[in-house]
Amino acid sequence: MKKLNLFLSVAFLCASSLSFAQQCEDCDIVQKDALVHVGMDNESYVDSYGWYNWADVNQTGLGNLSMIFQDGTYNGSSVYQYGYNNVANVAQTGYDNYGHINQSGLRNSAEQLQGQNWGWSYYGHAGASQYGDDNVSFQSQDGYWNSAEVYQNGTGNYAEQNQESTGYSWYGNNAYISQYGDENESLQNQMGDGGNYASSYQNGTGNTAVSNQETYNYYDYGYNSSYINQSGDNNLACINQMSYGGYNNSGINQVGDENFASVQQATDWGWNDSDINQNGDLNEACVTQNGYGAGNYSSVYQDGDGNMAMVNQWGDYGYNNSNVNQDGDSNRAYVNQGNYAGYNMSDVYQSGDYNYASVNQNAEYYANYSNVNQVGEGNSAYVNQNSYSPF
C-alpha cells in the first residue's frame, strides 16, 4: 500500500505541476536497435570457457562481424574494427570479466551483454569506444558491482545502457556515457535491489540525455544517484528516479542555449536531493520530488535569458527546502512545498528584468519560512504559507 500511495502521490504532484506551470514537459527519446550484420568481409566467432581466457579480434574493412562468448572467471576480450557497417557482439557471464569494443568509421554497432540470460555477472566491466558518425552502442549487465562505459565522438551517435542489480544495498552498478559531437543521444536504465549510479556527459548541439533509475529493496535500503552534464545548444536532459528503501540524488548541469532539464524523484523511507545548474539562454528547469519518511531538497540556479524554474516538493514526516537563484532576463520561479510533520523553507533570489516568483508552502506541525529578494524591473512576488497546530 505504501508503494501505491507513493505512485499516487507522484501522479498527483505531476498533475499539480502541469496546472502550476505548463512549461514542464516529459523527456522523449527515440530508442534505436543494434545494426543487422550484412556479411561482406571478415567474420570471427570465439567461444571460451574457464579461467583466464583472453580473446583479441582485429578487423578492417566493410561489413565485418565479431562475436565473442565467454563463460567463467577473469576472462577478457578486446575487439578492434575499422571501416563501415561493422558489428561486434560480446557476451560474458561469470566473475570479474572484462570486455572492450573499439570501432572507428560509420554506422558501426557495438553490443555487450554481461550476465543476462546465461547467468549472473559480478565485478564485470564493459567498455565501448566509437569514433565516427551514426554509430550505436548497447550495454546490458545483470548482477552487481558491474560497470559500463561508453565513449562516442562524432555526429548522430546513440548509446544505451541497461543495468539490473541483485543482492544488497550498496552493491549496485555504475554507468558512464561520454559523447562529443552533434545530435547524439544517450539512454541509461538502472534497476534492482542495490544502489546504482549513472553519469552522462554530452558536448555538442542538439543532444539528448535520459536516465531512469529504480531500486526496490526495503531491507537493504535503496539509493539512486544520477548526474547529467551537457554543453552546447538545444540540449535536453531528463532524470527519473525511484527508491523504496530511501535516498535519491540528481544533478544536471547544462551550458548552452535552449536547454531543458526535468527531474522526478520518489522515495519511501525518505530523502530526495536535486541540483540543477543551467547557464545560457531559454533554459527551463522542472523538479518534482516526493517522500514518505521525509526530507526534500532542491536548488536551481540559472544564469541567462528567458529562464523558468519550477520546484514541487512533498513530504510526510517533515522537512522541505528549496533554493532558486536566477540571474538574467524574463525569469520566473514557482515553488510549491507541502509536508505533514512540519518545516518548510524557500529562498528565491532573482536579479534582472520581468521576474516573477510565487511560493506556496504548507506544513502540519509548524514552521514555514520564505525569503524572496528580487532586483530589477517589473518584479512580482506572491507567498502563501500555512501551518497547523498539532493540538
KEKE-3310 file (N, C-alpha, C; in steps of 0.2 Angstrom, whole numbers, plus 5000, padded with zeros to 4 digits):
npx = (5004:5010:5019:5009:5003:5014:5016:5004:5005:5015:5010:4999:5007:5013:5002:4998:5009:5008:4997:5002:5013:5014:5025:5033:5038:5038:5052:5058:5064:5070:5072:5085:5089:5101:5112:5109:5119:5127:5135:5151:5165:5176:5172:5171:5171:5171:5172:5174:5178:5180:5194:5204:5205:5208:5202:5206:5202:5204:5199:5197:5189:5174:5158:5161:5161:5161:5159:5159:5159:5160:5163:5165:5178:5188:5190:5194:5191:5194:5190:5193:5188:5189:5182:5166:5149:5151:5149:5150:5149:5148:5147:5147:5148:5149:5162:5171:5174:5180:5177:5180:5176:5181:5178:5180:5174:5159:5142:5143:5141:5140:5138:5136:5135:5133:5131:5114:5104:5111:5116:5123:5133:5147:5157:5160:5166:5162:5166:5165:5171:5169:5172:5167:5152:5134:5135:5130:5128:5126:5124:5122:5119:5118:5117:5129:5139:5145:5151:5149:5154:5154:5161:5159:5162:5158:5144:5127:5127:5122:5119:5116:5112:5109:5106:5104:5103:5106:5105:5113:5112:5122:5129:5128:5127:5137:5136:5142:5143:5150:5149:5153:5150:5137:5120:5118:5113:5108:5104:5100:5096:5093:5090:5085:5090:5100:5111:5113:5122:5123:5130:5131:5138:5138:5143:5140:5129:5111:5109:5103:5099:5094:5089:5085:5081:5079:5076:5071:5072:5067:5074:5087:5090:5089:5095:5099:5108:5112:5119:5120:5128:5128:5134:5132:5121:5103:5100:5093:5088:5084:5079:5073:5070:5067:5065:5062:5068:5074:5082:5087:5097:5101:5109:5110:5119:5119:5126:5124:5112:5094:5091:5084:5078:5073:5068:5062:5059:5056:5054:5053:5056:5063:5071:5076:5086:5091:5099:5101:5109:5110:5117:5115:5104:5086:5083:5075:5069:5063:5058:5052:5048:5046:5041:5041:5046:5052:5061:5067:5075:5080:5089:5090:5099:5100:5107:5106:5095:5077:5074:5065:5060:5054:5048:5042:5038:5035:5031:5031:5035:5041:5052:5056:5065:5070:5079:5080:5089:5090:5098:5096:5086:5068:5065:5056:5050:5043:5038:5032:5028:5025:5020:5020:5023:5030:5039:5045:5055:5060:5070:5071:5079:5080:5088:5087:5076:5059:5055:5047:5039:5033:5028:5022:5018:5015:5013:5011:5014:5020:5031:5036:5045:5050:5059:5060:5069:5071:5078:5077:5067:5049:5046:5037:5030:5023:5018:5012:5009:5005:5002:4999:4992:4998:4988)
npy = (4994:5006:5008:5010:5021:5030:5030:5036:5048:5054:5055:5064:5075:5077:5080:5092:5099:5101:5110:5120:5125:5125:5124:5113:5098:5081:5070:5065:5051:5043:5026:5016:5002:4988:4986:4976:4963:4963:4952:4955:4956:4950:4937:4933:4921:4917:4906:4903:4895:4894:4899:4914:4917:4925:4935:4942:4952:4959:4969:4975:4984:4982:4979:4969:4956:4952:4940:4936:4924:4921:4912:4911:4915:4929:4932:4940:4951:4959:4970:4976:4986:4993:5004:5002:4999:4989:4975:4971:4959:4955:4943:4939:4930:4927:4929:4944:4948:4956:4967:4975:4986:4993:5004:5012:5023:5023:5020:5009:4995:4991:4979:4973:4961:4956:4944:4943:4931:4920:4919:4926:4941:4947:4960:4964:4972:4983:4991:5003:5011:5023:5030:5042:5043:5041:5029:5015:5010:4997:4991:4979:4973:4962:4958:4962:4976:4979:4988:5000:5008:5020:5028:5041:5049:5060:5062:5061:5049:5035:5029:5016:5010:4997:4991:4979:4977:4964:4958:4966:4982:4993:4987:4990:4995:5004:5017:5025:5037:5046:5058:5067:5079:5082:5081:5069:5055:5048:5035:5029:5015:5009:4997:4988:4979:4985:5000:5012:5020:5033:5042:5054:5063:5076:5085:5096:5100:5100:5088:5074:5067:5054:5047:5034:5027:5014:5007:4994:4988:4985:4980:4981:4994:5008:5018:5029:5038:5050:5059:5072:5081:5093:5102:5114:5117:5117:5106:5093:5086:5073:5065:5052:5045:5032:5025:5013:5010:5021:5037:5048:5055:5068:5077:5090:5099:5111:5120:5132:5135:5136:5125:5111:5104:5091:5084:5070:5063:5050:5043:5031:5028:5040:5055:5065:5073:5086:5095:5108:5116:5128:5137:5149:5152:5153:5143:5130:5123:5109:5102:5089:5081:5068:5060:5050:5045:5057:5072:5083:5091:5105:5114:5126:5135:5147:5156:5167:5171:5172:5161:5148:5142:5128:5121:5107:5100:5087:5079:5069:5065:5077:5091:5101:5110:5123:5131:5144:5153:5165:5174:5185:5189:5190:5180:5167:5160:5146:5139:5126:5118:5105:5096:5086:5082:5094:5109:5120:5128:5141:5150:5162:5171:5183:5192:5204:5207:5208:5198:5185:5178:5165:5157:5144:5136:5123:5116:5104:5102:5114:5128:5138:5146:5159:5168:5180:5189:5201:5210:5223:5226:5227:5216:5203:5196:5182:5175:5162:5155:5141:5134:5121:5118:5105:5101)
npz = (5000:5003:4992:4982:4987:4986:4972:4968:4974:4967:4955:4958:4961:4949:4941:4947:4945:4931:4931:4938:4931:4914:4907:4909:4903:4897:4895:4880:4870:4856:4855:4848:4838:4838:4824:4810:4804:4789:4779:4772:4772:4783:4796:4813:4826:4843:4856:4873:4888:4906:4916:4915:4901:4886:4872:4857:4844:4828:4815:4799:4786:4777:4783:4793:4805:4822:4835:4852:4865:4882:4896:4913:4924:4927:4913:4897:4884:4868:4855:4839:4827:4811:4799:4789:4793:4802:4814:4831:4844:4861:4873:4890:4905:4922:4934:4937:4924:4908:4895:4880:4866:4852:4839:4823:4811:4801:4805:4813:4825:4842:4854:4870:4882:4898:4910:4910:4901:4903:4915:4930:4932:4940:4946:4934:4919:4906:4891:4878:4864:4851:4836:4824:4814:4816:4824:4835:4851:4863:4880:4892:4908:4921:4937:4950:4956:4944:4930:4917:4902:4890:4876:4864:4849:4837:4826:4827:4835:4845:4862:4873:4889:4900:4916:4929:4945:4958:4974:4988:4997:4994:4983:4970:4952:4940:4928:4914:4902:4888:4876:4862:4850:4838:4840:4847:4856:4872:4883:4899:4909:4925:4937:4952:4967:4974:4976:4963:4951:4939:4925:4913:4900:4888:4874:4863:4850:4850:4858:4867:4883:4894:4909:4919:4934:4947:4963:4974:4986:5002:5014:5013:5011:4999:4986:4974:4962:4950:4937:4925:4912:4901:4887:4876:4862:4861:4870:4880:4895:4906:4921:4930:4945:4957:4973:4985:4997:5001:4999:4986:4973:4962:4949:4937:4925:4913:4900:4888:4875:4874:4883:4892:4907:4917:4932:4941:4956:4968:4984:4998:5011:5013:5009:4996:4984:4974:4961:4950:4938:4926:4913:4901:4887:4887:4896:4905:4920:4929:4943:4952:4967:4979:4995:5009:5021:5024:5021:5008:4996:4985:4973:4962:4950:4938:4924:4913:4899:4898:4907:4916:4931:4941:4956:4964:4979:4990:5006:5021:5034:5037:5034:5021:5008:4997:4985:4974:4962:4951:4938:4926:4912:4911:4920:4929:4943:4952:4967:4976:4990:5002:5016:5031:5045:5047:5044:5032:5020:5010:4998:4986:4974:4963:4950:4938:4924:4922:4931:4940:4955:4964:4979:4988:5002:5014:5030:5043:5057:5062:5057:5044:5032:5021:5009:4998:4986:4975:4962:4950:4936:4935:4944:4953:4967:4976:4990:5000:5014:5026:5041:5054:5070:5081:5090)
capx = (5000:5015:5021:5004:5002:5019:5014:4998:5007:5019:5005:4996:5012:5014:4996:4999:5014:5005:4992:5006:5017:5013:5031:5036:5036:5041:5058:5057:5070:5069:5077:5087:5091:5108:5113:5109:5125:5127:5142:5154:5172:5178:5168:5175:5167:5176:5169:5179:5175:5185:5198:5210:5204:5208:5201:5208:5200:5206:5196:5197:5186:5167:5153:5164:5157:5164:5155:5163:5156:5165:5159:5170:5181:5194:5191:5194:5190:5195:5188:5195:5185:5190:5178:5159:5144:5154:5145:5153:5144:5152:5143:5151:5145:5154:5165:5177:5176:5182:5176:5180:5175:5184:5176:5181:5171:5152:5137:5146:5136:5143:5133:5139:5130:5136:5125:5108:5100:5116:5118:5125:5139:5149:5163:5161:5167:5160:5168:5165:5174:5167:5174:5163:5145:5129:5136:5126:5132:5122:5127:5117:5123:5114:5121:5130:5146:5147:5152:5149:5157:5154:5164:5157:5165:5155:5138:5121:5128:5117:5122:5111:5115:5104:5109:5100:5107:5103:5109:5112:5111:5127:5132:5125:5130:5139:5136:5145:5142:5153:5148:5156:5148:5131:5114:5120:5108:5111:5099:5103:5091:5096:5085:5087:5089:5105:5112:5115:5125:5123:5133:5131:5141:5137:5146:5139:5122:5105:5110:5098:5101:5088:5092:5080:5084:5074:5078:5065:5073:5066:5078:5094:5090:5089:5100:5100:5112:5112:5122:5120:5132:5128:5137:5131:5114:5097:5101:5088:5090:5078:5081:5068:5072:5063:5068:5058:5072:5076:5088:5088:5101:5101:5112:5110:5122:5119:5129:5122:5106:5088:5092:5078:5080:5067:5070:5057:5061:5051:5056:5048:5059:5065:5076:5077:5091:5091:5103:5101:5113:5110:5120:5114:5098:5080:5083:5069:5070:5057:5059:5046:5051:5041:5045:5037:5050:5053:5066:5067:5080:5081:5092:5090:5102:5100:5110:5104:5089:5071:5074:5060:5061:5048:5050:5036:5040:5030:5034:5026:5037:5045:5057:5057:5070:5071:5083:5080:5093:5090:5101:5096:5080:5062:5065:5050:5051:5037:5040:5026:5031:5020:5023:5015:5026:5032:5045:5046:5059:5061:5073:5070:5083:5080:5091:5086:5070:5052:5055:5040:5041:5027:5029:5016:5021:5011:5016:5006:5017:5024:5037:5036:5050:5051:5063:5061:5073:5071:5081:5076:5061:5043:5046:5031:5031:5017:5020:5006:5011:5000:5004:4993:4994:4997:4983)
capy = (5000:5012:5009:5013:5028:5033:5032:5041:5055:5056:5056:5070:5080:5079:5084:5098:5103:5104:5115:5125:5128:5121:5123:5107:5093:5075:5070:5060:5049:5038:5021:5013:4995:4986:4985:4969:4962:4961:4950:4957:4954:4945:4935:4930:4918:4915:4904:4901:4893:4893:4904:4917:4917:4931:4935:4948:4952:4965:4968:4981:4984:4984:4974:4964:4953:4948:4938:4933:4922:4919:4909:4909:4920:4933:4932:4946:4952:4966:4970:4982:4986:4999:5003:5004:4994:4983:4973:4967:4957:4952:4941:4936:4928:4924:4934:4948:4948:4962:4967:4982:4986:4999:5005:5018:5023:5025:5015:5003:4993:4988:4976:4970:4958:4953:4941:4942:4925:4914:4918:4932:4944:4951:4964:4964:4979:4983:4997:5004:5017:5023:5036:5042:5046:5036:5023:5013:5006:4994:4988:4976:4970:4959:4956:4968:4978:4980:4995:5000:5014:5022:5035:5042:5055:5061:5065:5056:5043:5033:5025:5014:5006:4994:4988:4977:4974:4960:4957:4970:4989:4997:4983:4992:4996:5011:5018:5031:5039:5052:5059:5073:5080:5085:5077:5062:5053:5043:5032:5024:5012:5005:4995:4982:4979:4989:5006:5012:5027:5034:5048:5056:5069:5077:5091:5097:5103:5095:5082:5072:5063:5052:5042:5031:5023:5012:5002:4992:4983:4988:4978:4983:5001:5010:5023:5031:5044:5052:5066:5074:5087:5094:5108:5115:5120:5113:5100:5090:5081:5070:5060:5049:5040:5029:5021:5012:5010:5028:5042:5049:5061:5070:5083:5092:5105:5112:5126:5132:5138:5132:5119:5109:5099:5089:5079:5067:5058:5047:5038:5029:5029:5047:5059:5067:5078:5088:5101:5109:5122:5130:5144:5150:5156:5150:5137:5128:5118:5107:5097:5086:5077:5065:5057:5047:5046:5064:5075:5085:5097:5106:5120:5128:5141:5148:5162:5168:5174:5168:5156:5147:5136:5126:5116:5105:5095:5085:5075:5066:5066:5083:5095:5103:5115:5124:5137:5146:5159:5166:5180:5186:5192:5186:5174:5165:5154:5143:5134:5123:5113:5103:5092:5083:5083:5101:5113:5122:5134:5143:5156:5164:5177:5184:5198:5205:5211:5204:5192:5183:5172:5163:5152:5141:5131:5120:5112:5102:5103:5120:5130:5140:5151:5161:5174:5182:5195:5202:5216:5224:5230:5223:5210:5202:5190:5180:5170:5159:5150:5139:5129:5119:5116:5098:5100)
capz = (5000:5003:4986:4979:4989:4983:4965:4968:4976:4962:4950:4960:4960:4942:4939:4950:4941:4924:4932:4941:4926:4909:4903:4911:4899:4898:4891:4875:4866:4851:4855:4842:4838:4835:4817:4807:4800:4782:4778:4766:4773:4788:4801:4818:4831:4848:4862:4878:4895:4911:4919:4912:4894:4883:4865:4854:4837:4824:4809:4795:4780:4776:4785:4797:4811:4828:4840:4857:4871:4887:4902:4918:4929:4925:4906:4894:4876:4865:4848:4836:4820:4807:4792:4789:4794:4806:4820:4836:4849:4866:4879:4895:4911:4927:4939:4936:4917:4905:4888:4877:4859:4849:4832:4820:4805:4800:4805:4817:4830:4847:4859:4875:4887:4904:4914:4906:4901:4904:4922:4933:4931:4946:4945:4926:4916:4898:4888:4871:4861:4844:4833:4818:4814:4816:4827:4840:4857:4868:4885:4896:4913:4926:4943:4955:4956:4937:4927:4910:4900:4883:4873:4857:4846:4831:4825:4826:4838:4850:4867:4878:4895:4904:4921:4934:4951:4963:4980:4994:4996:4990:4978:4964:4946:4938:4921:4911:4894:4886:4869:4859:4843:4837:4839:4850:4861:4877:4887:4904:4913:4930:4942:4956:4974:4977:4974:4956:4949:4931:4923:4906:4898:4881:4872:4856:4848:4849:4861:4872:4888:4898:4914:4923:4940:4952:4967:4977:4992:5008:5019:5012:5009:4992:4984:4967:4960:4943:4935:4918:4911:4894:4885:4868:4860:4861:4874:4883:4900:4910:4926:4934:4950:4962:4978:4991:5003:5003:4996:4979:4971:4955:4947:4930:4923:4906:4897:4881:4873:4874:4887:4896:4912:4921:4937:4945:4961:4973:4989:5003:5018:5014:5006:4989:4983:4967:4960:4943:4936:4919:4911:4894:4885:4886:4900:4909:4925:4932:4948:4956:4972:4984:5000:5014:5028:5025:5018:5001:4995:4978:4972:4955:4948:4931:4923:4906:4897:4897:4912:4920:4936:4945:4960:4968:4983:4995:5011:5026:5041:5039:5030:5014:5007:4990:4984:4967:4961:4944:4936:4919:4910:4910:4924:4933:4948:4955:4972:4979:4995:5006:5022:5036:5051:5048:5042:5025:5019:5002:4996:4979:4973:4955:4948:4931:4922:4921:4936:4944:4959:4968:4984:4991:5007:5018:5035:5048:5063:5062:5054:5037:5031:5014:5008:4991:4985:4968:4960:4943:4934:4934:4948:4957:4972:4980:4995:5003:5019:5030:5046:5058:5076:5082:5095)
cpx = (5004:5017:5015:5002:5008:5018:5009:5000:5011:5015:5001:5001:5013:5008:4996:5004:5012:5001:4996:5010:5017:5019:5034:5033:5040:5047:5057:5063:5068:5074:5078:5089:5098:5107:5113:5115:5124:5134:5145:5162:5173:5172:5173:5171:5172:5171:5175:5176:5181:5188:5203:5210:5204:5207:5202:5206:5201:5204:5196:5194:5178:5163:5157:5160:5161:5159:5159:5158:5161:5161:5165:5172:5187:5195:5191:5193:5191:5194:5190:5193:5186:5186:5171:5155:5147:5150:5150:5148:5148:5147:5147:5146:5150:5156:5171:5179:5177:5181:5176:5180:5177:5182:5177:5178:5164:5148:5139:5141:5141:5138:5137:5134:5134:5131:5120:5105:5105:5118:5120:5132:5141:5156:5165:5162:5166:5162:5168:5167:5172:5169:5171:5156:5140:5131:5132:5130:5126:5126:5122:5121:5118:5118:5123:5138:5149:5147:5152:5151:5157:5157:5162:5159:5163:5148:5132:5123:5123:5120:5116:5114:5109:5107:5104:5104:5103:5108:5108:5113:5116:5131:5129:5129:5132:5139:5138:5145:5145:5152:5150:5154:5141:5125:5115:5114:5110:5105:5102:5097:5094:5090:5088:5087:5095:5106:5115:5118:5125:5126:5133:5134:5141:5140:5145:5132:5117:5106:5104:5100:5095:5091:5086:5083:5078:5077:5072:5066:5072:5071:5085:5095:5090:5095:5100:5104:5113:5115:5122:5123:5132:5131:5136:5124:5109:5097:5094:5090:5084:5081:5075:5070:5067:5066:5064:5061:5074:5082:5088:5093:5101:5105:5112:5114:5122:5122:5128:5116:5100:5088:5086:5080:5074:5069:5063:5059:5056:5055:5051:5050:5061:5071:5077:5082:5091:5095:5103:5104:5113:5113:5119:5107:5092:5080:5077:5071:5064:5059:5053:5049:5046:5045:5040:5040:5053:5059:5065:5072:5081:5084:5093:5094:5103:5103:5110:5098:5083:5071:5067:5061:5055:5050:5044:5038:5035:5034:5029:5029:5041:5050:5056:5061:5071:5075:5083:5084:5093:5093:5101:5089:5074:5062:5058:5052:5044:5040:5033:5028:5025:5023:5018:5017:5029:5038:5046:5051:5060:5065:5073:5074:5083:5083:5090:5079:5065:5052:5048:5042:5034:5029:5023:5018:5015:5014:5011:5009:5022:5029:5036:5041:5050:5055:5063:5064:5074:5074:5080:5070:5055:5043:5039:5033:5025:5019:5014:5009:5005:5003:4999:4996:4993:4991:4976)
cpy = (5006:5013:5012:5020:5033:5035:5037:5048:5058:5059:5063:5076:5082:5082:5091:5103:5106:5110:5121:5129:5123:5120:5117:5101:5086:5074:5064:5058:5043:5032:5018:5006:4994:4985:4978:4968:4960:4959:4952:4955:4949:4944:4932:4927:4915:4913:4901:4900:4892:4899:4907:4916:4924:4931:4942:4948:4959:4964:4975:4980:4986:4978:4968:4962:4950:4947:4934:4930:4919:4917:4907:4915:4923:4932:4939:4946:4959:4965:4976:4982:4993:4999:5005:4998:4988:4982:4969:4966:4953:4950:4937:4935:4925:4930:4937:4948:4955:4962:4974:4981:4993:4999:5012:5018:5025:5019:5009:5002:4989:4985:4972:4967:4954:4950:4939:4935:4919:4914:4925:4935:4949:4954:4964:4971:4978:4990:4997:5011:5017:5030:5037:5044:5040:5029:5022:5009:5003:4990:4985:4972:4968:4956:4962:4969:4978:4987:4995:5007:5015:5028:5035:5049:5056:5064:5060:5049:5041:5028:5023:5009:5003:4990:4986:4974:4970:4959:4962:4978:4992:4993:4984:4992:5003:5011:5024:5032:5046:5053:5066:5073:5083:5079:5069:5061:5048:5041:5027:5022:5008:5003:4989:4983:4984:4996:5007:5020:5028:5041:5049:5063:5070:5084:5092:5101:5098:5089:5080:5066:5061:5047:5040:5026:5021:5007:5000:4987:4987:4986:4980:4990:5002:5013:5023:5037:5044:5059:5067:5080:5088:5101:5109:5119:5115:5106:5099:5085:5079:5065:5058:5044:5038:5024:5019:5012:5017:5031:5042:5055:5062:5077:5084:5098:5106:5119:5127:5136:5133:5125:5118:5104:5097:5083:5076:5062:5056:5042:5036:5030:5036:5049:5059:5073:5080:5095:5102:5116:5123:5137:5145:5154:5151:5143:5136:5123:5116:5101:5095:5080:5074:5062:5052:5047:5052:5066:5077:5091:5098:5113:5121:5135:5142:5155:5163:5172:5169:5161:5155:5141:5135:5120:5114:5099:5093:5080:5072:5067:5072:5085:5095:5109:5116:5131:5139:5152:5160:5173:5181:5190:5188:5180:5173:5159:5152:5138:5132:5117:5111:5099:5089:5084:5090:5103:5113:5128:5135:5149:5157:5171:5178:5191:5199:5209:5206:5198:5191:5177:5171:5157:5150:5135:5129:5115:5110:5104:5108:5121:5131:5145:5152:5167:5175:5189:5196:5209:5217:5227:5225:5217:5209:5196:5189:5174:5168:5154:5148:5133:5128:5117:5108:5096:5101)
cpz = (5000:4996:4981:4980:4986:4976:4964:4969:4971:4956:4951:4959:4953:4939:4941:4947:4934:4925:4934:4936:4920:4905:4904:4906:4900:4893:4886:4871:4862:4852:4849:4843:4836:4828:4815:4803:4793:4780:4772:4766:4778:4793:4806:4824:4836:4854:4867:4885:4900:4914:4914:4905:4891:4875:4862:4846:4834:4817:4805:4788:4781:4778:4789:4803:4816:4833:4845:4863:4876:4893:4907:4922:4926:4917:4903:4887:4874:4858:4845:4829:4817:4800:4793:4790:4798:4812:4825:4842:4854:4871:4884:4901:4916:4932:4936:4928:4914:4898:4885:4869:4857:4841:4830:4813:4805:4801:4808:4823:4835:4852:4863:4880:4892:4909:4909:4906:4903:4911:4925:4931:4937:4944:4938:4924:4908:4896:4881:4869:4853:4842:4826:4819:4813:4819:4833:4845:4862:4873:4890:4901:4918:4931:4948:4954:4949:4935:4920:4908:4892:4881:4866:4855:4839:4831:4824:4830:4844:4855:4872:4883:4899:4909:4926:4939:4955:4969:4986:4992:4991:4985:4971:4958:4944:4931:4919:4904:4893:4879:4867:4852:4843:4837:4841:4855:4866:4882:4892:4908:4918:4935:4946:4963:4977:4974:4967:4955:4941:4930:4916:4905:4890:4879:4864:4855:4847:4852:4866:4877:4893:4903:4918:4928:4944:4956:4972:4983:4998:5014:5019:5010:5001:4990:4976:4967:4953:4942:4927:4917:4903:4892:4877:4868:4860:4864:4878:4889:4904:4915:4930:4938:4955:4967:4984:4997:5006:4999:4988:4978:4964:4954:4939:4929:4916:4905:4890:4880:4873:4877:4891:4901:4916:4926:4941:4950:4966:4978:4993:5010:5019:5011:4999:4989:4976:4966:4952:4942:4929:4918:4903:4893:4885:4890:4904:4914:4928:4937:4952:4961:4977:4989:5004:5021:5029:5020:5010:5001:4987:4978:4964:4953:4940:4929:4915:4904:4896:4901:4915:4925:4940:4949:4964:4972:4988:5000:5016:5033:5042:5034:5023:5013:5000:4990:4976:4966:4953:4942:4928:4918:4909:4914:4928:4937:4951:4961:4975:4984:5000:5012:5026:5043:5052:5045:5035:5025:5012:5002:4988:4978:4965:4954:4940:4929:4921:4925:4939:4948:4963:4972:4987:4996:5012:5023:5040:5055:5064:5057:5046:5037:5023:5014:5001:4990:4978:4966:4952:4942:4933:4938:4952:4961:4976:4984:4999:5008:5024:5035:5051:5065:5077:5087:5092)
residu = (MET:LYS:LYS:LEU:ASN:LEU:PHE:LEU:SER:VAL:ALA:PHE:LEU:CYS:ALA:SER:SER:LEU:SER:PHE:ALA:GLN:GLN:CYS:GLU:ASP:CYS:ASP:ILE:VAL:GLN:LYS:ASP:ALA:LEU:VAL:HIS:VAL:GLY:MET:ASP:ASN:GLU:SER:TYR:VAL:ASP:SER:TYR:GLY:TRP:TYR:ASN:TRP:ALA:ASP:VAL:ASN:GLN:THR:GLY:LEU:GLY:ASN:LEU:SER:MET:ILE:PHE:GLN:ASP:GLY:THR:TYR:ASN:GLY:SER:SER:VAL:TYR:GLN:TYR:GLY:TYR:ASN:ASN:VAL:ALA:ASN:VAL:ALA:GLN:THR:GLY:TYR:ASP:ASN:TYR:GLY:HIS:ILE:ASN:GLN:SER:GLY:LEU:ARG:ASN:SER:ALA:GLU:GLN:LEU:GLN:GLY:GLN:ASN:TRP:GLY:TRP:SER:TYR:TYR:GLY:HIS:ALA:GLY:ALA:SER:GLN:TYR:GLY:ASP:ASP:ASN:VAL:SER:PHE:GLN:SER:GLN:ASP:GLY:TYR:TRP:ASN:SER:ALA:GLU:VAL:TYR:GLN:ASN:GLY:THR:GLY:ASN:TYR:ALA:GLU:GLN:ASN:GLN:GLU:SER:THR:GLY:TYR:SER:TRP:TYR:GLY:ASN:ASN:ALA:TYR:ILE:SER:GLN:TYR:GLY:ASP:GLU:ASN:GLU:SER:LEU:GLN:ASN:GLN:MET:GLY:ASP:GLY:GLY:ASN:TYR:ALA:SER:SER:TYR:GLN:ASN:GLY:THR:GLY:ASN:THR:ALA:VAL:SER:ASN:GLN:GLU:THR:TYR:ASN:TYR:TYR:ASP:TYR:GLY:TYR:ASN:SER:SER:TYR:ILE:ASN:GLN:SER:GLY:ASP:ASN:ASN:LEU:ALA:CYS:ILE:ASN:GLN:MET:SER:TYR:GLY:GLY:TYR:ASN:ASN:SER:GLY:ILE:ASN:GLN:VAL:GLY:ASP:GLU:ASN:PHE:ALA:SER:VAL:GLN:GLN:ALA:THR:ASP:TRP:GLY:TRP:ASN:ASP:SER:ASP:ILE:ASN:GLN:ASN:GLY:ASP:LEU:ASN:GLU:ALA:CYS:VAL:THR:GLN:ASN:GLY:TYR:GLY:ALA:GLY:ASN:TYR:SER:SER:VAL:TYR:GLN:ASP:GLY:ASP:GLY:ASN:MET:ALA:MET:VAL:ASN:GLN:TRP:GLY:ASP:TYR:GLY:TYR:ASN:ASN:SER:ASN:VAL:ASN:GLN:ASP:GLY:ASP:SER:ASN:ARG:ALA:TYR:VAL:ASN:GLN:GLY:ASN:TYR:ALA:GLY:TYR:ASN:MET:SER:ASP:VAL:TYR:GLN:SER:GLY:ASP:TYR:ASN:TYR:ALA:SER:VAL:ASN:GLN:ASN:ALA:GLU:TYR:TYR:ALA:ASN:TYR:SER:ASN:VAL:ASN:GLN:VAL:GLY:GLU:GLY:ASN:SER:ALA:TYR:VAL:ASN:GLN:ASN:SER:TYR:SER:PRO:PHE)
# end
